[in-house]
Amino acid sequence: MNQPGLILAPGTEGWWDSERVSAPQVMHCPDGTWKMWYYGRDASFDQQINLPTGRCGLAISPDGVNWQRLKGPLTMGSVLEPHPDAHRFDSAHVGVSNVNFDDNLYWMWYFGGNHTIVDIGKFSAKGLKMRPGCAISRDGINWVRLEGAYQGAILDVGQAGEFDALFCAWPQVLRDGQSWKLYYHTLNPEKGFLVGLAVSTDGLHWEKVGQILGPGESGSFDERGIGTRHVLKINKQYLMFYEGVNNSGYHSIGLAISDDGIHWQKDTDVPIFSHAEKGSGYWDARAVGTPCVVPMDDGSFRMYYIGANEGGHDELSLQHQIGLAVSAGANFRQWYRWGE
């Protein structure tokens, strides 16, 4: 079957990502090459952590379409892995959610969890109390963690009763001179997936603003909330491409707009990019998510995303693969899968 959009599947046996790949963070680098950082895991990774995270790695490309894994210096070719110190926030699993290039350095904004088992209602989950971290690199391959104040993390989870008490994860940072904005999301058992914001003047010390975006109305594509997101500033306007979850657990990508990056309005009550048709057998018929949008020189956009197929019964049984969609010229509300 032809699978439009699909550009990267899990690695072969022996690679760190042989079980799953997720959350592409793509950059057209100053040297002209394309780099994709992403997270995933192999079959031997701790199955008690019911998330797609594990380790992080790198793939490179001459054109942003055809990708080749680069063997990193860490376990099974990864470039970032759980910290060996059990007291750290990221000792059990890690995931990359944003990479920027500033001051001649690559800045990786990532998140991780430790081995603590957290109770959520009737369920308990290992590694769910996730927090954000930061690492820097000169080459995008060898990374040094920057030490934050919260067991190494740069931001702590909220107090009991606050909207982000469970986790603060999937950070994405937008820098505008000396003003830094860190967007993240959490899961609130009563309200669903919610987006939060923290601000900083140096990228290391952060102050929370609070919740900035939440679920849509009953029956909407984002009824259960908003998860991963990518915020861009284009023509003095902030655009948030976000992953919404409906009541059946199907994921699509929506758009919100802001004048200041703080106060947001959903652009439309329908997705701008949806999973493939239910029952189609396509690789992304259950979910499209973790959008990473790259502006191109001709005014168009590329969106790198993960897709999940139908048939799985939980997070670990869904097959995640990485895809590419392209905009209809400069229209960032209309997208086509690569090769469609």
Residue pairs with C-beta under 8 A, 6 or more apart in sequence:
1 281
1 282
2 339
3 282
3 283
4 282
4 337
4 338
4 339
4 340
5 283
5 284
5 307
5 323
5 324
5 325
5 337
5 338
5 339
5 340
6 283
6 284
6 307
6 321
6 322
6 323
7 65
7 66
7 67
7 304
7 322
7 323
7 324
7 338
8 21
8 24
8 36
8 38
8 59
8 67
8 321
8 322
9 21
9 321
9 322
10 17
10 18
10 19
10 20
10 21
10 40
10 321
11 17
11 18
11 21
11 40
11 69
12 18
14 76
15 42
15 57
15 69
15 76
15 77
16 40
16 41
16 42
16 54
16 55
16 57
16 74
16 75
16 76
16 77
16 78
16 81
17 38
17 40
17 41
17 42
17 55
17 57
17 69
17 78
18 42
18 43
19 40
19 41
19 42
19 43
19 45
20 40
20 41
20 52
20 319
20 320
21 38
21 39
21 40
21 306
21 320
21 321
21 322
22 38
22 39
22 40
22 52
22 53
22 95
22 290
22 306
22 320
22 322
23 38
23 39
23 52
23 95
23 96
23 97
23 170
23 228
23 290
23 292
23 306
24 36
24 37
24 38
24 290
24 292
24 304
24 305
24 306
24 322
25 36
25 37
25 38
25 96
25 97
25 98
25 99
25 292
25 304
26 34
26 35
26 36
26 64
26 292
26 294
26 302
26 304
27 34
27 35
27 36
27 99
27 101
27 294
28 34
28 64
28 294
29 35
29 101
29 140
30 101
33 60
33 61
33 62
34 60
34 61
34 62
34 63
34 64
34 67
35 58
35 59
35 60
35 61
35 99
35 140
36 58
36 59
36 60
36 61
36 67
36 304
36 322
37 56
37 57
37 58
37 79
37 96
37 99
37 108
37 140
38 56
38 57
38 59
38 96
38 322
39 52
39 53
39 54
39 55
39 56
39 57
39 94
39 95
39 96
40 52
40 54
40 55
40 57
40 320
41 52
41 53
41 54
41 55
41 93
42 54
42 76
45 54
45 55
45 93
46 54
46 92
46 93
46 126
46 127
47 316
48 126
48 127
49 92
49 93
49 113
49 126
49 127
50 125
50 126
50 314
50 315
50 316
51 93
51 95
51 113
51 127
51 128
51 315
52 95
52 315
52 316
52 320
53 93
53 94
53 95
53 111
53 112
53 113
53 127
54 93
54 94
54 95
55 74
55 75
55 76
55 78
55 80
55 81
55 82
55 94
56 78
56 79
56 80
56 81
56 94
56 95
56 96
56 108
56 110
57 69
57 70
57 72
57 77
57 78
57 79
58 69
58 70
58 72
58 79
58 140
58 141
59 67
59 68
59 69
59 70
60 67
60 68
60 70
61 67
61 68
64 294
64 302
64 324
65 324
65 338
69 77
70 77
70 141
71 77
72 78
72 79
72 141
73 79
73 141
73 142
74 80
74 81
75 81
79 140
79 141
79 142
79 143
80 94
80 96
80 108
80 110
80 135
80 143
81 94
82 90
82 91
82 92
82 93
82 94
82 112
83 90
83 91
83 112
83 145
83 152
84 91
85 91
86 114
86 115
87 114
87 151
88 112
88 114
88 151
88 152
89 112
89 113
89 114
89 130
89 131
89 133
89 150
89 151
89 152
89 153
90 110
90 111
90 112
90 113
90 114
90 131
90 133
90 152
90 153
91 112
91 114
91 115
92 112
92 113
92 114
92 115
92 126
92 127
93 112
93 113
93 127
94 110
94 111
94 112
94 133
95 110
95 111
95 112
95 169
95 170
96 108
96 109
96 110
97 109
97 110
97 111
97 169
97 170
97 171
97 172
97 228
97 290
98 108
98 109
98 171
98 172
98 173
99 106
99 107
99 108
99 109
99 140
100 106
100 107
100 109
100 173
100 175
101 107
102 175
104 138
105 136
105 137
105 138
106 136
106 137
106 138
106 139
106 140
107 134
107 135
107 136
107 173
107 203
108 134
108 135
108 136
108 137
108 143
109 132
109 133
109 134
109 171
109 172
109 173
109 182
110 132
110 133
110 134
110 135
110 171
111 130
111 131
111 132
111 133
111 168
111 169
111 170
111 171
111 184
112 130
112 131
112 133
112 153
113 126
113 127
113 128
113 129
113 130
113 131
113 167
114 127
114 129
114 151
115 126
115 127
116 126
116 127
116 129
117 124
117 125
117 126
118 124
118 125
118 126
118 128
118 129
118 166
120 128
120 166
120 189
121 189
128 166
128 167
129 157
129 166
129 167
130 167
130 168
130 169
131 150
131 151
131 153
131 154
131 155
131 156
131 157
131 167
131 168
131 169
132 153
132 154
132 155
132 168
132 169
132 171
132 182
132 184
133 145
133 146
133 148
133 152
133 153
133 154
134 145
134 146
134 148
134 154
134 203
134 204
135 143
135 144
135 145
135 146
136 143
136 144
136 146
137 143
137 144
145 152
146 154
146 204
148 154
148 155
148 204
149 156
150 156
154 182
154 204
154 206
155 168
155 171
155 182
155 184
155 198
155 206
155 208
156 168
157 164
157 165
157 166
157 167
157 168
157 186
158 164
158 165
158 168
158 186
158 208
159 165
163 186
163 188
163 191
163 194
163 196
163 210
163 211
164 184
164 186
164 188
164 194
164 196
164 208
164 211
165 186
165 188
166 186
166 187
166 188
166 189
167 186
167 187
168 184
168 186
168 196
169 184
169 185
169 186
170 184
170 185
170 227
170 228
170 229
171 182
171 183
171 184
172 182
172 183
172 184
172 229
172 230
172 231
173 180
173 181
173 182
173 183
173 203
174 180
174 181
174 183
174 231
174 232
174 233
174 238
174 261
175 181
175 203
176 233
178 201
178 202
179 199
179 201
180 199
180 200
180 201
180 202
180 203
180 206
181 197
181 198
181 199
181 231
181 261
181 262
182 197
182 198
182 199
182 200
182 206
183 195
183 196
183 197
183 212
183 229
183 231
183 240
184 195
184 196
184 197
184 198
185 193
185 194
185 195
185 196
185 225
185 226
185 227
185 228
185 229
186 193
186 194
186 196
187 193
187 194
187 225
188 194
191 214
191 215
191 225
192 214
192 215
192 223
192 224
192 225
192 245
193 215
193 224
193 225
193 226
193 227
193 245
194 211
194 213
194 214
194 215
194 225
194 226
195 211
195 212
195 213
195 214
195 226
195 229
195 242
196 208
196 209
196 210
196 211
196 212
197 208
197 209
197 210
197 212
197 261
197 262
198 206
198 207
198 208
198 209
199 206
199 207
199 209
200 206
200 207
209 262
212 262
212 263
212 264
213 226
213 240
213 242
213 256
213 264
213 266
214 225
214 226
215 222
215 223
215 224
215 225
215 226
216 222
216 223
216 244
216 266
216 269
217 223
217 269
218 247
219 247
220 244
220 246
220 269
221 244
221 246
221 250
221 252
221 254
221 269
221 270
221 271
221 274
222 242
222 244
222 245
222 246
222 252
222 254
223 245
223 246
223 247
224 244
224 245
224 246
224 247
224 249
225 244
225 245
226 242
226 243
226 244
226 245
226 254
227 242
227 243
227 244
227 245
227 251
227 289
228 242
228 243
228 289
228 290
228 291
229 240
229 241
229 242
229 243
229 291
230 240
230 241
230 242
230 291
230 292
230 293
231 238
231 239
231 240
231 241
231 261
232 238
232 239
232 241
232 293
232 295
233 239
233 261
234 295
236 259
237 257
237 258
237 259
238 257
238 258
238 259
238 260
238 261
238 264
239 255
239 256
239 257
239 293
239 332
240 255
240 256
240 257
240 258
240 264
241 253
241 254
241 255
241 272
241 291
241 293
241 303
241 332
242 253
242 254
242 255
242 256
242 291
243 251
243 252
243 253
243 254
243 288
243 289
243 290
243 291
244 251
244 252
244 253
244 254
244 271
245 251
246 252
249 286
250 275
250 278
250 286
250 287
251 275
251 286
251 287
251 288
251 289
251 308
252 271
252 273
252 274
252 275
252 287
252 288
253 271
253 272
253 273
253 274
253 288
253 289
253 291
253 303
253 305
254 266
254 267
254 268
254 270
254 271
254 272
255 266
255 267
255 268
255 272
255 332
255 333
256 264
256 265
256 266
256 267
257 264
257 265
257 267
258 264
258 265
267 333
268 333
272 332
272 333
272 334
272 335
273 288
273 291
273 303
273 305
273 325
273 335
274 288
275 284
275 285
275 286
275 287
275 288
275 307
276 282
276 283
276 284
276 285
276 307
277 285
278 285
278 310
279 285
279 310
281 310
282 307
282 309
283 307
283 309
283 319
283 321
283 323
284 305
284 307
284 308
284 309
284 321
284 323
285 309
285 310
286 307
286 308
286 309
286 310
286 311
286 312
286 318
287 306
287 307
287 308
287 318
288 305
288 306
288 307
288 323
289 305
289 306
289 308
290 305
290 306
291 303
291 304
291 305
292 303
292 304
292 305
293 301
293 302
293 303
293 304
293 332
294 301
294 302
294 303
294 304
295 301
296 302
299 329
299 330
300 326
300 327
300 329
300 330
301 326
301 327
301 330
301 332
302 324
302 325
302 326
302 327
303 324
303 325
303 326
303 327
303 335
304 322
304 323
304 324
305 322
305 323
305 324
305 325
306 320
306 321
306 322
306 323
307 320
307 321
307 322
307 323
308 318
308 319
308 320
309 318
309 319
311 317
311 318
312 318
312 319
323 337
323 338
324 337
324 338
325 335
325 336
325 337
325 338
326 335
326 336
326 338
327 334
327 335
328 334
328 335
328 336
